[in-house]
Amino acid sequence: MRNRIFVPKPFIAFMVFVFSIAMVQIPAQAALMTTEQLAASAQHHLDREQLSAQLLREDVKNQLLVLGVDPASVQERINNLTQAEIQQIQGQLNSLPAGGDGLGTVAMVLLILILLEVTGIIDIFPRI
């Protein structure tokens, strides 16, 4: 008498399914990319990250909230910008004057007051 190995029918059906899926070939498409295209893509990603970092700082985020703009929508809009739009915004941000600590303004006002005192136009500092 010969021993037969019993294999359940669901197992056979599963194996047929697995092998039939493995035989399916999915078409792939590939294209060559030039160095310039790769560099432009990397630069676009870097510009987007820099703009995002500038616009999502805490002080800017607080000002946006005061104006009624949700910071999540700002990030979404940044992600939808083209390279030209990102460069235009960064150009405008770079041309804005930096808000310093005001030391230069205080020094300039003090210098003007001292010059006016020395020339005798005003008498702010009483003489001893």
C-alpha positions in Angstrom: 0.0 0.0 0.0 1.3 3.3 -1.0 1.2 6.3 1.3 -0.3 9.4 -0.2 0.5 12.9 1.1 -2.7 14.8 1.8 -2.6 18.4 0.6 -5.7 20.5 1.4 -7.4 22.1 -1.6 -7.2 25.7 -0.2 -3.5 25.4 0.1 -3.2 24.3 -3.5 -5.4 27.2 -4.6 -3.3 29.6 -2.5 -0.1 28.3 -4.2 -1.6 28.6 -7.6 -2.6 32.2 -6.8 0.9 33.1 -5.5 2.6 31.7 -8.6 0.2 33.3 -11.0 0.8 36.7 -9.3 4.6 36.1 -9.5 4.3 35.6 -13.2 2.6 38.9 -13.8 5.0 41.4 -15.2 4.5 45.0 -14.5 5.9 47.3 -17.1 8.5 49.7 -15.9 9.5 53.0 -17.4 12.8 54.6 -17.0 14.4 57.7 -18.4 17.9 59.1 -18.2 18.3 62.2 -16.2 21.0 64.7 -16.9 23.2 66.2 -14.2 21.5 69.6 -14.7 18.1 68.1 -14.1 19.3 66.4 -10.9 20.9 69.6 -9.7 17.8 71.6 -10.4 15.7 69.1 -8.6 18.0 69.2 -5.6 18.1 73.0 -5.6 14.3 73.2 -5.8 14.1 70.9 -2.8 16.7 73.0 -0.9 14.9 76.3 -1.7 11.6 74.9 -0.6 13.1 73.8 2.7 14.8 77.2 3.3 11.5 79.1 2.6 9.6 76.7 4.9 12.2 77.3 7.6 11.9 81.1 7.2 8.1 81.2 7.2 7.6 78.7 10.0 9.8 80.4 12.6 8.0 81.0 15.9 7.8 84.8 15.5 6.5 84.6 11.9 4.1 81.8 12.9 2.7 84.0 15.7 2.3 86.9 13.3 0.5 84.6 10.8 -1.8 83.5 13.5 -2.6 87.1 14.4 -3.5 87.7 10.7 -5.7 84.6 10.7 -3.5 82.3 8.6 -3.1 78.7 9.7 0.6 77.5 9.7 -0.5 74.1 8.3 -2.0 75.9 5.2 1.3 77.9 4.9 3.2 74.6 4.6 0.7 73.2 2.1 1.0 76.4 0.0 4.8 76.2 0.1 4.7 72.6 -1.1 2.6 73.7 -4.1 4.9 76.6 -5.2 6.9 76.3 -8.4 10.6 77.0 -8.5 10.1 80.5 -10.1 7.6 81.4 -7.3 9.9 80.2 -4.6 12.8 82.3 -6.1 10.6 85.3 -6.3 9.5 85.1 -2.7 13.0 84.5 -1.5 14.2 87.5 -3.5 11.6 89.7 -1.8 12.5 88.3 1.6 16.2 88.9 1.1 15.6 92.5 0.0 13.6 93.3 3.2 15.6 95.1 5.9 16.6 93.0 8.8 15.1 94.0 12.1 18.0 94.3 14.4 18.2 95.0 18.1 18.1 98.8 17.6 21.6 99.4 18.9 22.6 101.2 15.7 19.6 103.6 16.0 20.3 104.3 19.7 24.0 105.0 18.9 23.1 107.3 16.0 20.6 109.3 18.1 23.2 109.6 20.9 25.8 110.8 18.4 23.5 113.4 17.0 22.6 114.7 20.5 26.3 114.9 21.5 27.1 116.8 18.3 24.3 119.2 18.8 25.4 119.7 22.5 29.0 120.4 21.4 28.0 123.0 18.8 25.8 124.7 21.3 22.5 124.3 19.5 20.8 122.4 22.3 21.5 122.2 26.1 20.6 118.6 27.0 23.5 117.8 29.2 23.8 120.5 31.9 27.3 121.8 32.5 28.9 121.2 35.9 
